[in-house]
């Protein structure tokens, strides 16, 4: 397939993704990330400098992962055309997600492969902040209403077994963790990208999604105090899947932040009843003001093109999410 035919096919698929979100009743629309084979890897492919050469084990499988081996070569934003297409094809609020600097550094810098390109993690982080800031500015200029930074790496600090004993089924997570240094560094990078951005800024911290499982477990209490210093509008967290957030975490949510409560489980095959979704959201509203709460799925249904959820499953879950939100809005205050 030549480039023009591929572009037309992708445009058609993104239009379909937009339409099913609107039909499900969502207030905020993305392009479904249908132009991405994987939510991080597509960005890395476009900016360049990465090679799939580092062996590791994950969920009992032997794999190779990409690492940075050359300086990234992005001289211009790489997602702006995708963003413009989304803005031009919906009248609803638009959202576009980018991987956070800390996430990319955590997963894709390794001392055995990366030091010629970036001598230290900090060198890599600084360049990522520079190019992701330009990317975010371009998204806002294209008319995107919400820029979301995806950072499941921050959620690693919520996993007590990983932090205390280094226990993990993902070899990439066996690192020297230092939350008192690394979390402020991650937040500082987010603040630099958000600074002056003429769009709402969200931070999404999930527990990673892989073949209906998560990579880490634990509620959000360990990272909540650090969010006092993040200069964004909302954090989007997971509460539906087992071993993720607990509504009691919201008692620690800094007052300047809104919360996107993940109340729909994207990993399990079972479709929750509307009443279950309502109950979970209502538990959050007992702790903080309902005006600070938005409802969303825990995470993306398919952060990788090989994930098992079907379109029908995703559509039914999104439809029940919007039904639950409608019922909650209709309740007497």
C-alpha positions in Angstrom: 0.0 0.0 0.0 1.5 3.4 -1.0 1.6 6.3 1.4 -1.5 8.1 0.0 -3.7 4.9 0.2 -2.5 4.3 3.7 -3.3 7.8 4.8 -6.8 7.5 3.3 -7.4 4.2 5.1 -6.2 5.7 8.4 -8.4 8.7 8.0 -11.4 6.4 7.5 -10.6 4.4 10.6 -10.1 7.5 12.7 -13.5 8.9 11.5 -15.0 5.6 12.6 -13.4 5.9 16.0 -14.7 9.5 16.4 -18.2 8.4 15.4 -18.5 5.5 17.8 -17.3 7.7 20.7 -19.9 10.3 19.9 -22.5 7.6 19.5 -21.6 6.2 22.9 -22.3 9.7 24.3 -18.8 10.8 25.3 -18.2 14.5 26.0 -14.5 14.3 25.3 -13.3 12.7 22.0 -9.9 11.4 21.0 -8.8 9.9 17.6 -8.7 6.5 19.3 -4.9 6.5 18.7 -5.7 4.4 15.7 -2.7 5.8 13.9 -0.4 4.4 16.6 0.7 0.8 16.8 1.5 1.4 20.4 0.9 4.5 22.5 4.6 5.3 23.2 6.3 3.5 20.3 4.6 5.5 17.6 6.1 8.7 19.1 9.6 7.1 19.4 9.4 5.9 15.8 8.5 9.4 14.5 11.2 11.3 16.5 13.9 8.7 15.7 17.0 7.6 17.6 15.6 4.3 19.0 16.4 0.7 18.2 14.8 -2.6 19.4 17.9 -4.2 20.8 17.6 -4.7 24.5 16.5 -8.1 25.7 14.2 -8.4 28.7 11.5 -10.7 30.2 7.9 -9.5 30.7 5.0 -11.6 32.0 7.1 -14.7 31.5 7.8 -13.8 27.8 11.3 -13.2 26.4 11.3 -10.0 24.3 13.3 -7.2 22.9 12.5 -3.6 23.7 13.6 -0.3 22.1 16.2 1.9 23.8 17.6 5.2 22.7 20.9 4.8 20.9 21.2 8.0 18.9 20.1 11.6 19.7 16.5 12.1 18.8 16.1 14.0 15.5 12.7 15.7 15.8 13.0 19.2 14.4 9.2 19.6 14.0 6.2 18.3 15.9 5.2 14.9 14.7 1.5 14.6 15.7 0.2 18.0 14.6 -1.5 16.7 11.4 -3.2 13.9 13.4 -4.5 16.5 15.9 -5.8 18.8 13.2 -7.7 15.9 11.6 -9.4 15.2 15.0 -10.3 18.9 15.6 -11.8 19.2 12.1 -14.0 16.2 12.5 -15.8 16.7 15.8 -17.5 19.6 17.5 -17.0 18.1 21.0 -14.1 18.6 23.4 -10.9 17.1 22.0 -8.1 15.3 23.8 -4.7 14.2 22.6 -2.2 12.2 24.6 1.6 12.3 24.8 4.0 10.0 26.7 5.6 11.8 29.6 9.4 12.4 29.7 9.8 10.3 32.9 8.0 7.4 31.3 10.2 7.4 28.3 13.4 7.8 30.3 12.4 5.0 32.7 11.7 2.5 29.9 14.0 3.5 27.1 17.3 4.7 28.5 19.8 2.0 29.5 23.4 2.4 30.4 24.5 -0.5 28.1 23.0 1.1 25.0 22.2 4.8 25.5 25.2 6.6 26.9 26.8 7.7 23.6 23.6 9.5 22.7 22.7 10.7 26.2 25.4 10.2 28.9 22.9 10.2 31.7 19.1 9.9 32.3 19.1 13.6 33.0 20.5 14.5 29.6 17.8 12.4 28.0 15.1 13.9 30.2 16.2 17.5 29.3 16.0 16.8 25.5 12.6 15.0 25.9 11.2 18.0 27.8 12.3 20.3 25.0 10.7 18.3 22.1 7.6 17.3 24.1 7.0 21.0 25.0 7.1 21.9 21.4 4.8 19.0 20.6 2.3 20.1 23.2 2.4 23.7 22.0 1.7 22.5 18.5 -1.3 20.4 19.7 -2.8 23.4 21.4 -2.2 25.6 18.4 -4.0 23.0 16.3 -7.1 23.4 18.5 -6.8 20.5 20.9 -8.7 21.3 24.1 -6.9 18.8 26.4 -3.4 17.7 26.3 -2.8 14.5 28.4 0.6 13.3 29.6 0.6 9.5 30.1 2.8 8.4 33.0 2.3 4.9 34.3 5.9 5.1 35.5 4.8 7.3 38.3 2.4 4.5 39.4 5.4 2.2 39.8 6.0 4.0 43.1 2.6 2.8 44.3 3.6 -0.8 44.1 4.9 -1.7 47.6 6.4 -5.0 46.5 8.4 -3.4 43.7 9.6 -0.5 45.9 10.4 -2.6 49.0 11.7 -5.9 47.5 12.2 -5.3 43.7 9.6 -7.9 42.9 8.2 -7.6 39.4 7.4 -9.6 36.3 8.8 -6.8 34.1 12.6 -6.9 34.0 12.7 -3.3 32.9 11.4 -2.3 36.3 14.4 -3.7 38.2 16.0 -0.4 38.8 17.4 1.8 41.6 14.2 3.6 42.7 14.5 6.8 44.6 11.0 8.4 45.0 12.1 11.4 46.9 14.3 12.4 44.0 12.6 10.9 40.9 9.0 11.9 41.6 9.9 15.6 41.9 12.0 15.3 38.8 9.1 13.8 36.9 6.7 16.5 38.1 9.2 19.3 37.2 9.3 17.9 33.7 5.5 17.8 33.5 5.4 21.4 34.8 7.8 22.6 32.1 5.6 21.1 29.3 2.4 22.5 30.8 3.8 26.0 31.4 2.1 28.6 29.2 0.1 25.9 27.3 -3.2 27.3 26.0 -5.0 24.0 26.7 -6.2 22.0 29.7 -3.5 19.7 30.9 -4.2 16.3 32.4 -1.8 13.7 33.9 -2.8 10.0 33.5 -1.2 7.5 35.9 -2.4 3.9 35.2 -1.0 0.6 36.3 -0.1 -0.4 32.7 -2.3 -2.6 30.5 -1.0 -5.8 29.0 -3.3 -8.6 27.8 -6.0 -7.9 30.4 -3.5 -7.6 33.2 -1.6 -4.8 34.9 2.2 -4.6 35.5 2.0 -3.1 39.0 -0.5 -2.9 41.8 -1.3 -0.5 44.6 -3.4 2.4 45.6 -2.2 6.0 44.9 -1.5 7.1 48.4 2.3 7.0 48.1 2.3 9.6 45.2 -0.6 11.8 46.3 1.5 14.2 48.5 3.9 14.9 45.6 1.0 16.0 43.4 0.8 19.2 45.5 3.5 20.6 43.2 2.1 19.6 39.8 0.9 22.6 37.9 -1.9 21.1 35.8 -5.6 20.8 35.8 -6.5 17.2 36.4 -5.1 13.8 37.2 -6.8 10.7 35.7 -6.4 7.6 37.9 -7.7 4.0 37.9 -10.2 2.8 40.4 -12.2 0.0 38.7 -9.7 -2.7 38.2 -8.6 -4.8 41.2 -5.3 -3.7 42.8 -5.5 -0.1 41.6 -6.9 3.0 43.3 -9.3 3.2 46.2 -11.8 6.1 46.6 -10.2 6.9 50.0 -7.1 8.1 48.0 -9.1 11.2 47.1 -8.9 12.4 50.6 -5.2 13.2 49.8 -5.9 14.8 46.4 -4.5 18.4 46.4 -7.2 21.0 46.3 -6.1 22.6 43.0 -6.6 19.4 41.0 -9.6 17.9 39.5 -9.8 14.1 39.2 -10.7 11.8 36.3 -12.0 8.7 38.1 -11.4 5.6 36.2 -14.7 3.8 36.9 -14.8 1.4 34.0 -12.5 -1.7 34.0 -10.8 -1.9 30.6 -8.9 -5.1 31.4 -11.5 -7.7 32.4 -13.9 -9.1 29.8 -16.9 -8.7 32.1 -19.0 -5.6 31.4 -19.9 -3.8 34.6 -23.5 -2.9 35.3 -24.4 0.7 35.2 -25.2 0.6 38.9 -21.7 -0.6 39.7 -20.1 2.3 37.8 -22.5 4.7 39.6 -21.6 3.3 43.0 -17.9 3.7 42.5 -18.2 7.2 41.3 -20.6 8.1 44.1 -18.0 6.8 46.6 -15.6 9.4 45.2 -18.2 12.1 45.5 -18.6 11.4 49.2 -15.0 12.4 49.7 -14.5 15.4 47.4 -16.9 17.8 45.6 -18.7 16.2 42.6 -17.7 19.3 40.6 -14.1 18.2 40.8 -14.9 14.7 39.4 -15.0 13.6 35.8 -15.7 9.9 34.9 -13.6 7.9 32.4 -12.4 4.4 31.8 -9.4 3.2 33.8 -7.1 3.5 30.8 -7.1 3.0 27.1 -8.7 -0.2 25.9 -5.8 -1.1 23.6 -2.6 0.8 24.3 -1.0 -1.7 21.9 -2.5 -2.9 18.6 -2.2 -6.5 19.9 -4.5 -6.1 22.9 -7.5 -8.4 23.0 -10.6 -6.1 23.8 -13.0 -5.9 20.8 -14.6 -2.7 19.5 -18.0 -4.1 20.6 -16.7 -4.6 24.2 -15.2 -1.1 24.3 -18.4 0.5 22.9 -20.6 -1.3 25.4 -18.4 -0.2 28.3 -18.3 3.4 27.1 -22.1 3.4 26.6 -22.6 2.3 30.2 -20.1 4.8 31.4 -22.1 7.7 29.9 -25.4 6.2 31.2 -23.9 6.1 34.7 -22.7 9.7 34.3 -26.1 10.8 33.2 -27.8 9.1 36.1 -25.4 10.8 38.6 -25.9 14.2 37.1 -29.7 13.7 37.4 -29.5 13.0 41.1 -30.7 15.7 43.5 -27.7 17.7 44.8 
